Amino acid sequence: MKYVRLGSSPLEVSRICLGSMTWGLQNNQSDADKQLDYAQTQGINFIDTAEMYAVPPSEETYGKTESIIGNWLKVNPSRRKEIVLASKIAGPGFSYIRDNSEISSKTIVEAVEGSLKRLQTDYIDLYQLHWPNYSSPHFGNHWPNKINYTSVNAEEKTEKMLDILQGLSNCIKAGKIRHCGLSDDTPWGINQYLRLSEQHDLPRMVSVQNEFSLLHTKDWPYLIENCVHEDIAYLPWSPLATGLLTGKYLNGAIPEGSRWTFMQRNGLFRDTPNSHQAVQAFVDLAKQHNMPPATLALGWVDQVNGVTSTIIGATSMPQLIENIDAFKEPLAIEVIKDIREVLKRYPSPF
């Protein structure tokens, strides 16, 4: 396993990050325990979760994933120092999470306390803002004019960012979190936080996790360039595009128990004719090179310059094993060249 520094922090994390959002709905405690144990045998020390999980989110499953990880830590207390544990505070959008409130210094303190209790730990290594208070071009909102930026009050948003950093600072001083990061954010958001941190001597954001895959490459090159030069760890989530890139949803198939059988908060916006055409091309390419489609997709993300650690997830052990194995050997140059030709045909399929 290869390890890299997490942005400007001193933390060393594995190039693979184990995601956990299915634990508590599609997976139970026993499933999660097996995944956590196996991941550690493979050298994975980076675990990502969120207070909002399991996914798809609901009031019934809110906090369940963190509780499952907490149960594992309680049984295996010596493991805590061996892992870099990341969690996230939910932004506005849910009536059952702090009455739909925005992220603020006050809600950060409340959320951290709740996460620590569920995780049964004294500290969180990386605490992230799950999504910003302002509209961001994620979850299908990246097309021109989906967001009316000229109507945004940037000064007001910046004042709220300062308040957020002050809340994070209080938690770091209290020893409850070690470092802070972003999720589903933009170059403007990253740079505003960095500027405010420097101006007010507040904690520096060390990472951002955004959706990134063969079907969704919008962060290259501008956001990733920003991350590289500002020493921000770039953490791709959904590198298999919610399983699309495995080919399991081709020809209208929706396997029993798969993610697409669950109601999605934002709908199946990735389910487009162009997406399926692109997936078919990548699946055919994987077959041509005698490798599983997941290996092709994950191997490609791993080799993108500027990627720090790729967040993977699985609902079964065979899936997890295959996904982890995808990182063992880099893709051959000829495979990358063939992938590039498909990307040119389907640059933004959803």
ABEGO torsion letter per residue (X at the ends): XBBBBBEABABBBBABBBBAAABGAABBAAAAAAAAAAAAAAGBABBBBBAAOBOBBBAAABGAAAAAAAAAAAABAAAAAABBBBBBBBBBGBAABGGGBBBBAAAAAAAAAAAAAAAGBABBABBBBABBABBBBBGGAABBGABBAAABBAAAAAAAAAAAAAAAAAAAAAGABABBBBBGBBAAAAAAAAAAAAAAGBBBBABBBBBBBAABAAAOAAAAAAAAAAGBBBBBBGAAGGGAAAGAABGGBBBBGBAAABBBAAEBAABBAAAAAAAAAAAAAAAAAGBBAAAAAAAAAAABBGBABBBBBBABAAAAAAAAAAAABBBBAAAAAAAAAAAAABABAX
